[in-house]
Amino acid sequence: MFLEQILEEIAVTNKRLSARVEELEKIMNEKISAPIPDFMTIKQMVSTGQWPYSEQATRKMIERGKFEENYHYNKIDSKYICCWKAMQEYLENRFYTRRSA
């Protein structure tokens, strides 16, 4: 009986959170007014508001091998130039992997 109540509460909370996520995604999509370039520096990527990591954290992730050179980024004159589509793909895979686990 007790476990059934807990499971019911979890299910209700899950539905509320899912609805809130959809609502926030809709708000974020509405706020995006200008198209994002295909390639940009880490600083530009962070400034879009759609990249959840700081410049320093992103650099560390690159240095630690989280991203694949020539796919997620290229290094030109000591600057990292990131491919936005590949970085979005990374976020989506990371988010959905965590969400389904």
C-alpha positions in Angstrom: 0.0 0.0 0.0 2.7 2.4 1.0 4.8 1.6 -2.1 1.8 2.1 -4.3 1.3 5.6 -2.9 4.9 6.4 -3.5 4.8 5.1 -7.0 1.7 7.2 -7.7 3.3 10.3 -6.3 6.4 9.7 -8.5 4.2 9.2 -11.6 2.3 12.5 -10.9 5.6 14.3 -10.3 7.1 12.9 -13.5 4.1 14.1 -15.5 4.3 17.6 -14.0 8.1 17.7 -14.7 7.6 16.5 -18.3 4.9 19.2 -18.9 7.2 21.8 -17.4 10.1 20.7 -19.6 7.9 21.0 -22.7 6.8 24.4 -21.6 10.4 25.6 -21.1 11.4 24.2 -24.4 8.6 26.1 -26.1 9.7 29.3 -24.3 13.3 28.8 -25.3 12.4 28.2 -28.9 10.3 31.3 -29.0 13.1 33.4 -27.6 15.5 32.4 -30.3 15.2 35.1 -32.9 18.4 35.1 -34.9 19.8 32.0 -36.6 22.9 30.6 -34.9 25.9 30.3 -37.2 27.2 26.8 -38.1 30.7 27.5 -36.7 31.6 29.7 -33.8 34.2 30.2 -31.0 33.6 28.9 -27.5 32.8 32.4 -26.3 30.2 32.9 -29.0 28.7 29.5 -28.3 28.4 30.3 -24.6 26.8 33.7 -25.4 23.9 32.0 -27.3 22.5 30.9 -24.0 21.9 27.4 -25.4 25.2 26.0 -24.3 25.0 25.0 -20.6 28.7 25.1 -19.9 31.1 28.0 -19.2 34.0 28.9 -21.5 36.5 27.3 -19.1 34.5 24.2 -18.6 34.1 23.8 -22.4 37.9 24.2 -22.9 38.5 21.5 -20.2 36.1 19.2 -21.9 37.9 19.6 -25.2 41.3 19.1 -23.5 40.1 16.0 -21.8 38.9 14.4 -25.0 35.1 14.7 -24.6 34.8 16.1 -28.1 36.3 14.8 -31.4 38.6 17.1 -33.2 37.6 17.8 -36.8 34.0 16.8 -35.9 33.0 18.8 -32.8 35.7 21.4 -33.2 38.8 22.6 -35.0 41.8 24.5 -33.5 42.8 27.5 -35.7 45.5 29.9 -34.5 45.1 28.6 -30.9 41.3 29.2 -31.0 38.8 26.5 -30.8 36.1 26.8 -33.5 33.1 24.6 -32.7 30.6 23.1 -35.0 27.3 24.0 -33.5 25.3 21.1 -35.0 27.9 18.6 -33.6 27.8 20.3 -30.2 24.0 20.2 -30.2 24.1 16.5 -31.0 26.4 16.0 -28.0 24.0 17.8 -25.7 21.0 15.8 -27.0 22.8 12.5 -26.6 23.9 13.4 -23.1 20.5 14.7 -22.1 18.5 11.7 -23.5 21.0 9.2 -22.2 20.7 10.6 -18.7 17.0 11.0 -18.9 16.3 7.4 -20.0 18.7 5.8 -17.5 
